Amino acid sequence: RSYFNTVVNKATNACHLLRIHNVTYQMRLMSRIRQAIIGERFFLIW
């Protein structure tokens, strides 16, 4: 049981960290897109 709990906890932590990474990436990407649209350089960058 101890090994199982360790594996499950590591997998849970990994999923949580991956979710945080993905949300942070999406927020930064949308911020860059928003700033490009405001600065009228969206089509130059993307």
CHARMM-style PDB file with segment names, atoms N, HN, CA, C and O in Angstrom:
ATOM      1  N   ARG     1       0.819  -1.209   0.000  1.00  0.00      PROA
ATOM      2  CA  ARG     1       0.000   0.000   0.000  1.00  0.00      PROA
ATOM      3  C   ARG     1       0.851   1.256   0.000  1.00  0.00      PROA
ATOM      4  O   ARG     1       0.486   2.255  -0.619  1.00  0.00      PROA
ATOM      5  N   SER     2       1.960   1.214   0.675  1.00  0.00      PROA
ATOM      6  HN  SER     2       2.257   0.402   1.178  1.00  0.00      PROA
ATOM      7  CA  SER     2       2.825   2.385   0.751  1.00  0.00      PROA
ATOM      8  C   SER     2       3.334   2.780  -0.635  1.00  0.00      PROA
ATOM      9  O   SER     2       3.323   3.956  -0.997  1.00  0.00      PROA
ATOM     10  N   TYR     3       3.779   1.788  -1.403  1.00  0.00      PROA
ATOM     11  HN  TYR     3       3.788   0.832  -1.109  1.00  0.00      PROA
ATOM     12  CA  TYR     3       4.275   2.063  -2.754  1.00  0.00      PROA
ATOM     13  C   TYR     3       3.159   2.635  -3.618  1.00  0.00      PROA
ATOM     14  O   TYR     3       3.369   3.597  -4.356  1.00  0.00      PROA
ATOM     15  N   PHE     4       1.978   2.043  -3.526  1.00  0.00      PROA
ATOM     16  HN  PHE     4       1.808   1.261  -2.927  1.00  0.00      PROA
ATOM     17  CA  PHE     4       0.836   2.517  -4.304  1.00  0.00      PROA
ATOM     18  C   PHE     4       0.520   3.970  -3.970  1.00  0.00      PROA
ATOM     19  O   PHE     4       0.291   4.780  -4.868  1.00  0.00      PROA
ATOM     20  N   ASN     5       0.506   4.300  -2.693  1.00  0.00      PROA
ATOM     21  HN  ASN     5       0.691   3.642  -1.963  1.00  0.00      PROA
ATOM     22  CA  ASN     5       0.232   5.677  -2.279  1.00  0.00      PROA
ATOM     23  C   ASN     5       1.291   6.631  -2.804  1.00  0.00      PROA
ATOM     24  O   ASN     5       0.972   7.746  -3.216  1.00  0.00      PROA
ATOM     25  N   THR     6       2.547   6.203  -2.793  1.00  0.00      PROA
ATOM     26  HN  THR     6       2.806   5.297  -2.458  1.00  0.00      PROA
ATOM     27  CA  THR     6       3.631   7.045  -3.302  1.00  0.00      PROA
ATOM     28  C   THR     6       3.449   7.311  -4.791  1.00  0.00      PROA
ATOM     29  O   THR     6       3.576   8.449  -5.243  1.00  0.00      PROA
ATOM     30  N   VAL     7       3.155   6.268  -5.547  1.00  0.00      PROA
ATOM     31  HN  VAL     7       3.052   5.344  -5.180  1.00  0.00      PROA
ATOM     32  CA  VAL     7       2.965   6.415  -6.995  1.00  0.00      PROA
ATOM     33  C   VAL     7       1.771   7.311  -7.294  1.00  0.00      PROA
ATOM     34  O   VAL     7       1.853   8.193  -8.149  1.00  0.00      PROA
ATOM     35  N   VAL     8       0.676   7.094  -6.601  1.00  0.00      PROA
ATOM     36  HN  VAL     8       0.610   6.378  -5.906  1.00  0.00      PROA
ATOM     37  CA  VAL     8      -0.528   7.897  -6.834  1.00  0.00      PROA
ATOM     38  C   VAL     8      -0.267   9.356  -6.479  1.00  0.00      PROA
ATOM     39  O   VAL     8      -0.681  10.251  -7.217  1.00  0.00      PROA
ATOM     40  N   ASN     9       0.408   9.610  -5.371  1.00  0.00      PROA
ATOM     41  HN  ASN     9       0.745   8.884  -4.772  1.00  0.00      PROA
ATOM     42  CA  ASN     9       0.690  10.988  -4.966  1.00  0.00      PROA
ATOM     43  C   ASN     9       1.611  11.677  -5.959  1.00  0.00      PROA
ATOM     44  O   ASN     9       1.412  12.852  -6.268  1.00  0.00      PROA
ATOM     45  N   LYS    10       2.614  10.970  -6.466  1.00  0.00      PROA
ATOM     46  HN  LYS    10       2.776  10.015  -6.215  1.00  0.00      PROA
ATOM     47  CA  LYS    10       3.513  11.568  -7.455  1.00  0.00      PROA
ATOM     48  C   LYS    10       2.767  11.876  -8.745  1.00  0.00      PROA
ATOM     49  O   LYS    10       2.975  12.928  -9.350  1.00  0.00      PROA
ATOM     50  N   ALA    11       1.903  10.968  -9.167  1.00  0.00      PROA
ATOM     51  HN  ALA    11       1.733  10.114  -8.676  1.00  0.00      PROA
ATOM     52  CA  ALA    11       1.129  11.191 -10.385  1.00  0.00      PROA
ATOM     53  C   ALA    11       0.178  12.368 -10.197  1.00  0.00      PROA
ATOM     54  O   ALA    11       0.009  13.184 -11.103  1.00  0.00      PROA
ATOM     55  N   THR    12      -0.435  12.455  -9.036  1.00  0.00      PROA
ATOM     56  HN  THR    12      -0.298  11.793  -8.300  1.00  0.00      PROA
ATOM     57  CA  THR    12      -1.345  13.563  -8.749  1.00  0.00      PROA
ATOM     58  C   THR    12      -0.594  14.885  -8.756  1.00  0.00      PROA
ATOM     59  O   THR    12      -1.068  15.870  -9.323  1.00  0.00      PROA
ATOM     60  N   ASN    13       0.570  14.910  -8.130  1.00  0.00      PROA
ATOM     61  HN  ASN    13       0.955  14.111  -7.669  1.00  0.00      PROA
ATOM     62  CA  ASN    13       1.376  16.127  -8.113  1.00  0.00      PROA
ATOM     63  C   ASN    13       1.826  16.505  -9.514  1.00  0.00      PROA
ATOM     64  O   ASN    13       1.814  17.681  -9.875  1.00  0.00      PROA
ATOM     65  N   ALA    14       2.221  15.519 -10.304  1.00  0.00      PROA
ATOM     66  HN  ALA    14       2.231  14.563 -10.011  1.00  0.00      PROA
ATOM     67  CA  ALA    14       2.657  15.791 -11.674  1.00  0.00      PROA
ATOM     68  C   ALA    14       1.509  16.374 -12.492  1.00  0.00      PROA
ATOM     69  O   ALA    14       1.710  17.329 -13.243  1.00  0.00      PROA
ATOM     70  N   CYS    15       0.323  15.819 -12.358  1.00  0.00      PROA
ATOM     71  HN  CYS    15       0.160  15.043 -11.748  1.00  0.00      PROA
ATOM     72  CA  CYS    15      -0.841  16.337 -13.085  1.00  0.00      PROA
ATOM     73  C   CYS    15      -1.164  17.763 -12.658  1.00  0.00      PROA
ATOM     74  O   CYS    15      -1.502  18.605 -13.491  1.00  0.00      PROA
ATOM     75  N   HSD    16      -1.062  18.027 -11.381  1.00  0.00      PROA
ATOM     76  HN  HSD    16      -0.788  17.343 -10.705  1.00  0.00      PROA
ATOM     77  CA  HSD    16      -1.344  19.366 -10.869  1.00  0.00      PROA
ATOM     78  C   HSD    16      -0.332  20.372 -11.420  1.00  0.00      PROA
ATOM     79  O   HSD    16      -0.713  21.456 -11.863  1.00  0.00      PROA
ATOM     80  N   LEU    17       0.950  20.017 -11.394  1.00  0.00      PROA
ATOM     81  HN  LEU    17       1.259  19.136 -11.035  1.00  0.00      PROA
ATOM     82  CA  LEU    17       1.981  20.915 -11.913  1.00  0.00      PROA
ATOM     83  C   LEU    17       1.826  21.129 -13.413  1.00  0.00      PROA
ATOM     84  O   LEU    17       2.018  22.242 -13.903  1.00  0.00      PROA
ATOM     85  N   LEU    18       1.484  20.083 -14.139  1.00  0.00      PROA
ATOM     86  HN  LEU    18       1.328  19.179 -13.741  1.00  0.00      PROA
ATOM     87  CA  LEU    18       1.277  20.210 -15.579  1.00  0.00      PROA
ATOM     88  C   LEU    18       0.088  21.119 -15.873  1.00  0.00      PROA
ATOM     89  O   LEU    18       0.133  21.917 -16.810  1.00  0.00      PROA
ATOM     90  N   ARG    19      -0.961  21.003 -15.087  1.00  0.00      PROA
ATOM     91  HN  ARG    19      -0.997  20.355 -14.326  1.00  0.00      PROA
ATOM     92  CA  ARG    19      -2.136  21.855 -15.266  1.00  0.00      PROA
ATOM     93  C   ARG    19      -1.770  23.320 -15.018  1.00  0.00      PROA
ATOM     94  O   ARG    19      -2.179  24.199 -15.776  1.00  0.00      PROA
ATOM     95  N   ILE    20      -1.002  23.581 -13.964  1.00  0.00      PROA
ATOM     96  HN  ILE    20      -0.669  22.867 -13.348  1.00  0.00      PROA
ATOM     97  CA  ILE    20      -0.568  24.951 -13.667  1.00  0.00      PROA
ATOM     98  C   ILE    20       0.277  25.489 -14.814  1.00  0.00      PROA
ATOM     99  O   ILE    20       0.103  26.634 -15.231  1.00  0.00      PROA
ATOM    100  N   HSD    21       1.186  24.671 -15.323  1.00  0.00      PROA
ATOM    101  HN  HSD    21       1.327  23.741 -14.984  1.00  0.00      PROA
ATOM    102  CA  HSD    21       2.039  25.082 -16.441  1.00  0.00      PROA
ATOM    103  C   HSD    21       1.194  25.437 -17.657  1.00  0.00      PROA
ATOM    104  O   HSD    21       1.416  26.473 -18.284  1.00  0.00      PROA
ATOM    105  N   ASN    22       0.229  24.588 -17.995  1.00  0.00      PROA
ATOM    106  HN  ASN    22       0.049  23.747 -17.486  1.00  0.00      PROA
ATOM    107  CA  ASN    22      -0.595  24.818 -19.180  1.00  0.00      PROA
ATOM    108  C   ASN    22      -1.449  26.075 -19.046  1.00  0.00      PROA
ATOM    109  O   ASN    22      -1.577  26.841 -20.001  1.00  0.00      PROA
ATOM    110  N   VAL    23      -2.024  26.290 -17.886  1.00  0.00      PROA
ATOM    111  HN  VAL    23      -1.919  25.668 -17.110  1.00  0.00      PROA
ATOM    112  CA  VAL    23      -2.846  27.485 -17.672  1.00  0.00      PROA
ATOM    113  C   VAL    23      -1.980  28.739 -17.757  1.00  0.00      PROA
ATOM    114  O   VAL    23      -2.384  29.737 -18.354  1.00  0.00      PROA
ATOM    115  N   THR    24      -0.790  28.689 -17.160  1.00  0.00      PROA
ATOM    116  HN  THR    24      -0.462  27.879 -16.675  1.00  0.00      PROA
ATOM    117  CA  THR    24       0.122  29.831 -17.212  1.00  0.00      PROA
ATOM    118  C   THR    24       0.530  30.131 -18.647  1.00  0.00      PROA
ATOM    119  O   THR    24       0.575  31.292 -19.052  1.00  0.00      PROA
ATOM    120  N   TYR    25       0.825  29.094 -19.413  1.00  0.00      PROA
ATOM    121  HN  TYR    25       0.789  28.151 -19.084  1.00  0.00      PROA
ATOM    122  CA  TYR    25       1.199  29.276 -20.818  1.00  0.00      PROA
ATOM    123  C   TYR    25       0.062  29.935 -21.593  1.00  0.00      PROA
ATOM    124  O   TYR    25       0.293  30.880 -22.346  1.00  0.00      PROA
ATOM    125  N   GLN    26      -1.154  29.448 -21.415  1.00  0.00      PROA
ATOM    126  HN  GLN    26      -1.342  28.680 -20.803  1.00  0.00      PROA
ATOM    127  CA  GLN    26      -2.299  30.007 -22.123  1.00  0.00      PROA
ATOM    128  C   GLN    26      -2.543  31.465 -21.736  1.00  0.00      PROA
ATOM    129  O   GLN    26      -2.874  32.288 -22.588  1.00  0.00      PROA
ATOM    130  N   MET    27      -2.380  31.781 -20.455  1.00  0.00      PROA
ATOM    131  HN  MET    27      -2.111  31.112 -19.763  1.00  0.00      PROA
ATOM    132  CA  MET    27      -2.574  33.163 -20.006  1.00  0.00      PROA
ATOM    133  C   MET    27      -1.532  34.086 -20.627  1.00  0.00      PROA
ATOM    134  O   MET    27      -1.863  35.187 -21.066  1.00  0.00      PROA
ATOM    135  N   ARG    28      -0.277  33.647 -20.668  1.00  0.00      PROA
ATOM    136  HN  ARG    28      -0.008  32.752 -20.311  1.00  0.00      PROA
ATOM    137  CA  ARG    28       0.780  34.459 -21.279  1.00  0.00      PROA
ATOM    138  C   ARG    28       0.556  34.620 -22.776  1.00  0.00      PROA
ATOM    139  O   ARG    28       0.744  35.706 -23.324  1.00  0.00      PROA
ATOM    140  N   LEU    29       0.154  33.543 -23.433  1.00  0.00      PROA
ATOM    141  HN  LEU    29       0.001  32.660 -22.988  1.00  0.00      PROA
ATOM    142  CA  LEU    29      -0.112  33.603 -24.865  1.00  0.00      PROA
ATOM    143  C   LEU    29      -1.237  34.584 -25.164  1.00  0.00      PROA
ATOM    144  O   LEU    29      -1.109  35.416 -26.063  1.00  0.00      PROA
ATOM    145  N   MET    30      -2.331  34.498 -24.426  1.00  0.00      PROA
ATOM    146  HN  MET    30      -2.435  33.822 -23.697  1.00  0.00      PROA
ATOM    147  CA  MET    30      -3.455  35.400 -24.659  1.00  0.00      PROA
ATOM    148  C   MET    30      -3.085  36.846 -24.356  1.00  0.00      PROA
ATOM    149  O   MET    30      -3.566  37.762 -25.023  1.00  0.00      PROA
ATOM    150  N   SER    31      -2.238  37.057 -23.359  1.00  0.00      PROA
ATOM    151  HN  SER    31      -1.848  36.313 -22.817  1.00  0.00      PROA
ATOM    152  CA  SER    31      -1.780  38.406 -23.047  1.00  0.00      PROA
ATOM    153  C   SER    31      -0.974  38.976 -24.211  1.00  0.00      PROA
ATOM    154  O   SER    31      -1.150  40.135 -24.587  1.00  0.00      PROA
ATOM    155  N   ARG    32      -0.090  38.156 -24.779  1.00  0.00      PROA
ATOM    156  HN  ARG    32       0.053  37.215 -24.473  1.00  0.00      PROA
ATOM    157  CA  ARG    32       0.704  38.614 -25.925  1.00  0.00      PROA
ATOM    158  C   ARG    32      -0.183  38.908 -27.126  1.00  0.00      PROA
ATOM    159  O   ARG    32       0.032  39.896 -27.829  1.00  0.00      PROA
ATOM    160  N   ILE    33      -1.170  38.064 -27.365  1.00  0.00      PROA
ATOM    161  HN  ILE    33      -1.344  37.261 -26.795  1.00  0.00      PROA
ATOM    162  CA  ILE    33      -2.087  38.284 -28.484  1.00  0.00      PROA
ATOM    163  C   ILE    33      -2.891  39.557 -28.258  1.00  0.00      PROA
ATOM    164  O   ILE    33      -3.070  40.352 -29.181  1.00  0.00      PROA
ATOM    165  N   ARG    34      -3.378  39.753 -27.032  1.00  0.00      PROA
ATOM    166  HN  ARG    34      -3.232  39.107 -26.283  1.00  0.00      PROA
ATOM    167  CA  ARG    34      -4.160  40.946 -26.701  1.00  0.00      PROA
ATOM    168  C   ARG    34      -3.334  42.212 -26.921  1.00  0.00      PROA
ATOM    169  O   ARG    34      -3.817  43.182 -27.505  1.00  0.00      PROA
ATOM    170  N   GLN    35      -2.089  42.196 -26.451  1.00  0.00      PROA
ATOM    171  HN  GLN    35      -1.696  41.407 -25.977  1.00  0.00      PROA
ATOM    172  CA  GLN    35      -1.223  43.363 -26.621  1.00  0.00      PROA
ATOM    173  C   GLN    35      -0.919  43.611 -28.097  1.00  0.00      PROA
ATOM    174  O   GLN    35      -0.834  44.763 -28.523  1.00  0.00      PROA
ATOM    175  N   ALA    36      -0.757  42.558 -28.872  1.00  0.00      PROA
ATOM    176  HN  ALA    36      -0.826  41.622 -28.526  1.00  0.00      PROA
ATOM    177  CA  ALA    36      -0.506  42.712 -30.301  1.00  0.00      PROA
ATOM    178  C   ALA    36      -1.717  43.314 -31.006  1.00  0.00      PROA
ATOM    179  O   ALA    36      -1.567  44.140 -31.907  1.00  0.00      PROA
ATOM    180  N   ILE    37      -2.907  42.906 -30.603  1.00  0.00      PROA
ATOM    181  HN  ILE    37      -3.029  42.236 -29.871  1.00  0.00      PROA
ATOM    182  CA  ILE    37      -4.119  43.468 -31.202  1.00  0.00      PROA
ATOM    183  C   ILE    37      -4.246  44.938 -30.838  1.00  0.00      PROA
ATOM    184  O   ILE    37      -4.556  45.762 -31.697  1.00  0.00      PROA
ATOM    185  N   ILE    38      -4.012  45.274 -29.586  1.00  0.00      PROA
ATOM    186  HN  ILE    38      -3.759  44.604 -28.887  1.00  0.00      PROA
ATOM    187  CA  ILE    38      -4.101  46.668 -29.141  1.00  0.00      PROA
ATOM    188  C   ILE    38      -3.063  47.521 -29.862  1.00  0.00      PROA
ATOM    189  O   ILE    38      -3.357  48.650 -30.255  1.00  0.00      PROA
ATOM    190  N   GLY    39      -1.860  46.998 -30.038  1.00  0.00      PROA
ATOM    191  HN  GLY    39      -1.622  46.081 -29.718  1.00  0.00      PROA
ATOM    192  CA  GLY    39      -0.790  47.744 -30.699  1.00  0.00      PROA
ATOM    193  C   GLY    39      -0.836  47.668 -32.207  1.00  0.00      PROA
ATOM    194  O   GLY    39       0.078  48.144 -32.881  1.00  0.00      PROA
ATOM    195  N   GLU    40      -1.894  47.074 -32.752  1.00  0.00      PROA
ATOM    196  HN  GLU    40      -2.637  46.687 -32.205  1.00  0.00      PROA
ATOM    197  CA  GLU    40      -2.096  46.941 -34.194  1.00  0.00      PROA
ATOM    198  C   GLU    40      -0.912  46.270 -34.884  1.00  0.00      PROA
ATOM    199  O   GLU    40      -0.548  46.650 -35.997  1.00  0.00      PROA
ATOM    200  N   ARG    41      -0.319  45.293 -34.243  1.00  0.00      PROA
ATOM    201  HN  ARG    41      -0.615  44.985 -33.338  1.00  0.00      PROA
ATOM    202  CA  ARG    41       0.760  44.535 -34.856  1.00  0.00      PROA
ATOM    203  C   ARG    41       0.488  43.035 -34.803  1.00  0.00      PROA
ATOM    204  O   ARG    41       1.398  42.213 -34.904  1.00  0.00      PROA
ATOM    205  N   PHE    42      -0.784  42.708 -34.643  1.00  0.00      PROA
ATOM    206  HN  PHE    42      -1.524  43.376 -34.562  1.00  0.00      PROA
ATOM    207  CA  PHE    42      -1.166  41.300 -34.541  1.00  0.00      PROA
ATOM    208  C   PHE    42      -0.755  40.518 -35.785  1.00  0.00      PROA
ATOM    209  O   PHE    42      -0.176  39.436 -35.678  1.00  0.00      PROA
ATOM    210  N   PHE    43      -1.052  41.062 -36.960  1.00  0.00      PROA
ATOM    211  HN  PHE    43      -1.521  41.941 -37.046  1.00  0.00      PROA
ATOM    212  CA  PHE    43      -0.762  40.330 -38.191  1.00  0.00      PROA
ATOM    213  C   PHE    43       0.723  40.351 -38.539  1.00  0.00      PROA
ATOM    214  O   PHE    43       1.173  39.545 -39.354  1.00  0.00      PROA
ATOM    215  N   LEU    44       1.484  41.249 -37.943  1.00  0.00      PROA
ATOM    216  HN  LEU    44       1.118  41.904 -37.282  1.00  0.00      PROA
ATOM    217  CA  LEU    44       2.931  41.236 -38.155  1.00  0.00      PROA
ATOM    218  C   LEU    44       3.590  40.115 -37.362  1.00  0.00      PROA
ATOM    219  O   LEU    44       4.573  39.523 -37.809  1.00  0.00      PROA
ATOM    220  N   ILE    45       3.045  39.827 -36.186  1.00  0.00      PROA
ATOM    221  HN  ILE    45       2.246  40.308 -35.824  1.00  0.00      PROA
ATOM    222  CA  ILE    45       3.619  38.806 -35.306  1.00  0.00      PROA
ATOM    223  C   ILE    45       3.046  37.439 -35.626  1.00  0.00      PROA
ATOM    224  O   ILE    45       3.788  36.461 -35.719  1.00  0.00      PROA
ATOM    225  N   TRP    46       1.750  37.362 -35.794  1.00  0.00      PROA
ATOM    226  HN  TRP    46       1.147  38.156 -35.719  1.00  0.00      PROA
ATOM    227  CA  TRP    46       1.093  36.070 -35.968  1.00  0.00      PROA
ATOM    228  C   TRP    46       0.797  35.881 -37.420  1.00  0.00      PROA
ATOM    229  OT1 TRP    46       0.240  34.854 -37.808  1.00  0.00      PROA
TER     230      TRP     46
END
